[in-house]
Amino acid sequence: MNPSSVPGLPAPPPLGASALPPDTYDGRLVLVTGGGTGLGRAVAAEFVRLGASVMIVSRKAEHLAPAREELARIEGAGTVTAATCDIRDAARIAEVFDAAEAAHRRIPDVLVNNAAANFPVPAEELTPNGWRSVVDITLNGTFLMTREFGRRHLAAGTPGSVIAVGASYAWTGGPGFAHSAAAKAGVKNLVETLAVEWGPYGIQVNGLVPGLMPHDDMTPDIRENLDRADDPAARQPALRVGAPRELGWAATFLASPYARFISGHTLVVDGANWQRRGLVNAPVTTVRDQLGRGPFDPR
């Protein structure tokens, strides 16, 4: 059947729409790592539309001012603040939480762990430093942010919600991305572990996995993959790509009062793409060939 003859999944509602009441996050503070660009900024925007105050965090200061201005212009926005932070630095993380409490007069109610690192590389060419860097940011950084959030709520006796942005290759493995896949598998396990440990104290912990959601801040490798594909939508079971706001809607639901009994779960928002299988397997193409590299030379 020609994909053009079937409808696929319907398009999402327009930007600015929401299934939740507009005051769902009034008086609440949401901290989003990697919130200055891309999907992190889109997630922050959906919390803001529902009345939240937001602190966006990024390693790169130049990303923060434009994002902060954009978020502050959204109707109904609470206070929007920003902070630079390398999430591998536990001391700096504590300073950011201190700054959030000072500016907003409360512990962040919701933490969205969106910051991560990644780049495509065959495993045999992955350097020890490259491995450490990706795992340190993606897994260790997520843990350090979550640990600081949890410690403050445990000490205060207050409830909270953590959302960790993951990847579907946490289940399947990720050829060409051994470092990121291993780190994201650790993040998924961390979600499941902390949901049990902290549930008695009123802290829910969930994961959230995006599918292909094109945006202006995509990394060069993702952009190059899209440019090589003649029709990315036709390669998805939904017959369309996702919109960044769809990830934001999922995040606002998971941390809302309407999802309090959901914890330890990882929600995949990708139109079933990660579960796609062919009736007949395609010929195997090595990762090196997919990346346009010649035979391995260890010299």
Backbone torsions as a table, in degrees:
resi	resn	phi	psi	omega
1	MET	NA	134.7	177.9
2	ASN	-73.0	126.3	-179.8
3	PRO	-53.9	-28.4	-178.7
4	SER	-69.7	-14.3	-178.1
5	SER	-94.3	-2.2	178.4
6	VAL	-121.6	151.3	-169.6
7	PRO	-80.5	-26.7	-173.0
8	GLY	70.4	-173.2	-180.0
9	LEU	-73.7	143.4	-178.5
10	PRO	-60.9	155.2	175.7
11	ALA	-66.8	153.1	179.9
12	PRO	-74.6	163.7	171.3
13	PRO	-58.3	165.6	-175.5
14	PRO	-70.0	160.2	174.3
15	LEU	-55.8	132.9	-178.1
16	GLY	103.0	-16.2	177.7
17	ALA	-78.3	158.8	177.5
18	SER	-157.0	144.9	175.5
19	ALA	-85.6	-14.9	-176.7
20	LEU	-95.6	155.3	176.2
21	PRO	-59.1	145.2	-174.6
22	PRO	-63.6	-18.0	-179.5
23	ASP	-103.0	17.3	-174.7
24	THR	-54.1	-38.1	-175.5
25	TYR	-113.2	20.4	175.2
26	ASP	-57.1	131.7	178.4
27	GLY	77.8	4.5	-179.6
28	ARG	-104.7	153.2	179.1
29	LEU	-118.0	129.9	-179.3
30	VAL	-119.8	127.6	177.5
31	LEU	-107.2	124.9	-176.8
32	VAL	-121.1	116.5	174.3
33	THR	-80.8	149.9	-173.9
34	GLY	61.4	30.2	-173.1
35	GLY	-86.6	1.8	-177.6
36	GLY	-85.8	-15.3	-174.8
37	THR	-144.0	165.4	166.2
38	GLY	52.4	-134.8	-176.0
39	LEU	-66.7	-32.4	177.5
40	GLY	-61.9	-43.5	178.1
41	ARG	-66.5	-38.2	178.0
42	ALA	-64.2	-39.5	177.0
43	VAL	-65.1	-46.4	178.8
44	ALA	-57.7	-39.2	-178.3
45	ALA	-61.8	-39.0	-178.6
46	GLU	-70.9	-33.7	173.0
47	PHE	-65.5	-40.7	180.0
48	VAL	-62.6	-40.6	-179.6
49	ARG	-60.5	-24.3	-178.8
50	LEU	-98.8	18.7	171.7
51	GLY	95.2	1.3	-176.4
52	ALA	-73.6	149.1	159.7
53	SER	-85.9	146.4	-173.1
54	VAL	-134.3	139.2	164.9
55	MET	-113.3	120.7	176.0
56	ILE	-99.5	142.8	-175.0
57	VAL	-126.9	138.6	177.2
58	SER	-152.1	152.9	172.6
59	ARG	-70.5	-26.2	-172.9
60	LYS	-106.5	113.5	-176.4
61	ALA	-60.8	-31.4	-176.1
62	GLU	-67.0	-17.9	178.1
63	HIS	-81.4	-20.9	-167.7
64	LEU	-79.7	-44.6	-175.2
65	ALA	-61.0	-48.9	178.9
66	PRO	-61.8	-40.4	179.9
67	ALA	-66.2	-41.7	179.8
68	ARG	-61.8	-43.4	179.3
69	GLU	-64.2	-41.7	179.7
70	GLU	-63.4	-45.3	-178.9
71	LEU	-66.4	-37.9	-178.4
72	ALA	-67.1	-21.2	-179.4
73	ARG	-81.7	-11.0	-178.6
74	ILE	-70.2	134.5	-179.3
75	GLU	-60.7	132.7	179.0
76	GLY	87.0	2.4	-177.0
77	ALA	-63.3	140.8	169.1
78	GLY	-83.5	-155.3	179.0
79	THR	-74.0	133.7	178.6
80	VAL	-115.8	120.3	177.6
81	THR	-122.6	169.1	-176.8
82	ALA	-145.1	152.7	178.9
83	ALA	-151.6	141.3	172.0
84	THR	-83.0	141.3	-179.5
85	CYS	-162.6	130.7	166.9
86	ASP	-92.3	111.2	-171.5
87	ILE	-71.4	1.5	171.7
88	ARG	-83.5	-9.1	-173.3
89	ASP	-104.7	101.2	-176.0
90	ALA	-62.0	-37.1	-179.9
91	ALA	-65.3	-42.2	178.7
92	ARG	-66.9	-36.5	176.8
93	ILE	-59.1	-44.6	178.6
94	ALA	-61.1	-38.6	178.1
95	GLU	-64.5	-38.5	179.1
96	VAL	-65.6	-43.1	177.6
97	PHE	-64.5	-38.9	175.5
98	ASP	-60.0	-43.3	179.8
99	ALA	-64.8	-39.2	178.0
100	ALA	-62.6	-44.8	179.9
101	GLU	-66.1	-37.7	179.8
102	ALA	-67.1	-41.3	-176.6
103	ALA	-76.6	-35.4	-172.6
104	HIS	-110.8	-5.7	178.0
105	ARG	60.3	34.8	174.7
106	ARG	-165.5	157.0	170.3
107	ILE	-69.4	140.5	174.7
108	PRO	-52.0	131.7	179.5
109	ASP	-78.7	-30.0	-177.4
110	VAL	-132.7	135.3	173.0
111	LEU	-116.8	124.9	174.8
112	VAL	-110.2	109.2	178.7
113	ASN	-86.0	89.9	-178.1
114	ASN	-103.3	-25.5	-175.8
115	ALA	-63.7	138.7	179.0
116	ALA	-161.0	173.1	176.8
117	ALA	-133.0	150.3	-177.8
118	ASN	-169.4	151.6	169.4
119	PHE	-164.5	147.9	-177.8
120	PRO	-78.9	136.7	179.1
121	VAL	-165.1	137.6	171.1
122	PRO	-62.9	143.7	-175.1
123	ALA	-57.4	-35.3	-177.5
124	GLU	-69.5	-16.6	178.5
125	GLU	-104.1	-0.5	-179.7
126	LEU	-73.7	117.2	-177.5
127	THR	-77.4	156.6	175.1
128	PRO	-55.0	-38.7	-179.9
129	ASN	-68.4	-38.7	177.6
130	GLY	-64.0	-42.8	176.8
131	TRP	-59.7	-51.0	-177.4
132	ARG	-60.8	-41.3	-176.2
133	SER	-62.9	-47.3	-178.5
134	VAL	-68.1	-45.6	179.9
135	VAL	-65.4	-38.5	-178.4
136	ASP	-64.5	-42.6	-180.0
137	ILE	-74.8	-50.8	-169.7
138	THR	-72.2	-45.0	-177.6
139	LEU	-96.4	-55.1	-177.4
140	ASN	-64.8	-41.5	179.1
141	GLY	-62.7	-41.4	176.9
142	THR	-61.2	-43.2	178.5
143	PHE	-63.9	-44.9	-176.9
144	LEU	-63.8	-40.6	176.0
145	MET	-63.4	-45.4	-177.5
146	THR	-67.3	-39.1	178.4
147	ARG	-60.4	-45.3	-179.8
148	GLU	-63.9	-42.3	177.4
149	PHE	-60.4	-48.9	-177.5
150	GLY	-64.5	-42.8	-179.1
151	ARG	-59.9	-41.0	-178.3
152	ARG	-69.2	-40.1	178.2
153	HIS	-71.7	-37.3	177.5
154	LEU	-62.5	-42.0	-179.8
155	ALA	-66.9	-36.0	-177.5
156	ALA	-86.3	-15.4	-177.2
157	GLY	71.6	32.3	-177.7
158	THR	-113.6	151.1	178.6
159	PRO	-78.4	163.6	178.1
160	GLY	-162.4	172.1	-179.3
161	SER	-137.7	131.6	177.3
162	VAL	-114.8	134.3	172.7
163	ILE	-123.6	124.8	178.7
164	ALA	-111.2	120.8	179.0
165	VAL	-77.0	123.1	-176.0
166	GLY	-114.9	-154.6	179.3
167	ALA	-151.7	146.8	-175.4
168	SER	-67.0	-21.6	178.5
169	TYR	-75.9	3.3	167.0
170	ALA	-63.6	-27.8	176.4
171	TRP	-92.1	-40.4	-167.1
172	THR	-98.3	-13.7	-166.7
173	GLY	83.3	157.4	-175.3
174	GLY	-136.2	81.3	178.0
175	PRO	-53.9	130.7	-175.3
176	GLY	91.9	-9.3	-178.2
177	PHE	-140.5	48.5	-176.0
178	ALA	-58.2	-39.8	-178.7
179	HIS	-65.6	-48.5	-178.1
180	SER	-69.8	-40.7	-179.7
181	ALA	-62.4	-42.9	178.4
182	ALA	-64.0	-41.5	179.8
183	ALA	-65.6	-43.1	-179.3
184	LYS	-68.5	-31.6	173.9
185	ALA	-63.4	-38.3	175.4
186	GLY	-64.6	-38.9	178.2
187	VAL	-63.3	-44.2	178.7
188	LYS	-59.4	-43.8	179.2
189	ASN	-65.9	-36.9	178.3
190	LEU	-62.3	-41.8	176.4
191	VAL	-56.1	-48.1	-176.6
192	GLU	-68.4	-36.2	179.9
193	THR	-70.2	-49.7	-175.9
194	LEU	-71.3	-27.5	176.9
195	ALA	-59.8	-37.9	179.0
196	VAL	-76.5	-44.4	-178.0
197	GLU	-62.2	-41.9	-170.2
198	TRP	-102.2	-7.0	178.0
199	GLY	-54.7	-42.6	179.6
200	PRO	-60.6	-19.0	-178.6
201	TYR	-100.0	7.0	176.1
202	GLY	87.2	16.8	179.8
203	ILE	-109.2	117.7	176.9
204	GLN	-96.1	146.8	-178.1
205	VAL	-134.8	122.7	-178.9
206	ASN	-135.6	161.2	174.7
207	GLY	-109.6	159.7	-178.7
208	LEU	-146.0	122.3	-175.2
209	VAL	-115.0	119.7	176.7
210	PRO	-85.2	150.7	168.4
211	GLY	-92.5	-154.3	179.0
212	LEU	-75.0	110.9	-178.0
213	MET	-132.2	84.5	-175.0
214	PRO	-57.9	141.7	177.2
215	HIS	-155.3	171.2	-172.3
216	ASP	-69.0	-20.0	-173.0
217	ASP	-104.6	22.0	-179.8
218	MET	-63.5	147.0	178.3
219	THR	-67.6	156.0	-177.1
220	PRO	-56.3	-37.6	-177.8
221	ASP	-66.6	-38.7	177.7
222	ILE	-68.3	-41.4	178.3
223	ARG	-62.2	-41.1	179.5
224	GLU	-65.2	-39.6	177.0
225	ASN	-62.2	-41.6	178.4
226	LEU	-64.8	-40.7	-178.7
227	ASP	-66.1	-29.2	179.3
228	ARG	-76.6	-23.1	-178.5
229	ALA	-85.6	129.0	-177.4
230	ASP	-70.5	-30.8	-179.3
231	ASP	-150.4	86.3	-177.2
232	PRO	-56.8	-34.9	-178.3
233	ALA	-63.3	-39.3	-178.5
234	ALA	-68.5	-13.3	-179.8
235	ARG	-92.7	3.4	178.9
236	GLN	-109.1	141.5	175.2
237	PRO	-57.4	-29.9	178.6
238	ALA	-74.2	-11.7	-175.1
239	LEU	60.2	25.9	171.7
240	ARG	-158.9	159.6	172.6
241	VAL	-87.6	169.2	179.2
242	GLY	-86.5	162.0	173.6
243	ALA	-104.3	138.1	-179.5
244	PRO	-51.9	-34.8	-179.4
245	ARG	-62.8	-24.5	178.8
246	GLU	-66.9	-33.3	173.8
247	LEU	-69.1	-39.2	177.3
248	GLY	-61.6	-41.2	178.6
249	TRP	-63.3	-40.9	178.8
250	ALA	-64.0	-40.7	179.9
251	ALA	-64.9	-44.5	-178.6
252	THR	-65.5	-31.7	176.0
253	PHE	-69.2	-48.0	-175.4
254	LEU	-59.6	-33.4	-178.3
255	ALA	-94.3	3.6	-175.0
256	SER	-86.6	167.7	175.8
257	PRO	-61.6	-18.6	-176.8
258	TYR	-83.7	-2.8	-179.0
259	ALA	-127.2	25.9	-175.0
260	ARG	-63.2	-25.6	-177.5
261	PHE	-93.5	6.9	175.0
262	ILE	-100.1	115.3	178.0
263	SER	-154.2	145.7	-177.0
264	GLY	78.6	14.2	-176.5
265	HIS	-109.0	146.6	172.1
266	THR	-114.8	116.4	-177.0
267	LEU	-95.1	123.7	-179.9
268	VAL	-99.1	124.9	-177.9
269	VAL	-116.0	77.8	-174.7
270	ASP	-143.4	17.9	178.3
271	GLY	62.2	28.6	178.0
272	ALA	72.2	15.5	-175.7
273	ASN	-64.5	-36.8	-176.5
274	TRP	-69.5	-17.3	179.9
275	GLN	-96.2	4.5	-177.1
276	ARG	-67.7	134.2	174.4
277	ARG	-139.0	145.0	175.2
278	GLY	-90.2	150.9	175.7
279	LEU	-67.1	-30.4	174.9
280	VAL	-124.9	126.1	-178.2
281	ASN	-65.5	139.2	175.4
282	ALA	-72.5	155.6	176.1
283	PRO	-56.9	145.0	-179.0
284	VAL	-74.7	130.8	172.7
285	THR	-118.1	123.7	-176.1
286	THR	-63.6	156.5	176.7
287	VAL	-59.6	-39.2	179.5
288	ARG	-60.4	-42.9	178.3
289	ASP	-66.0	-39.8	179.6
290	GLN	-62.9	-32.6	-180.0
291	LEU	-91.0	3.0	177.4
292	GLY	72.0	32.7	-178.6
293	ARG	-109.4	149.7	178.4
294	GLY	-79.9	-168.9	178.8
295	PRO	-58.9	148.0	-178.8
296	PHE	-66.7	131.7	175.6
297	ASP	-124.8	110.1	-175.2
298	PRO	-72.2	-7.0	-177.9
299	ARG	-73.0	NA	NA
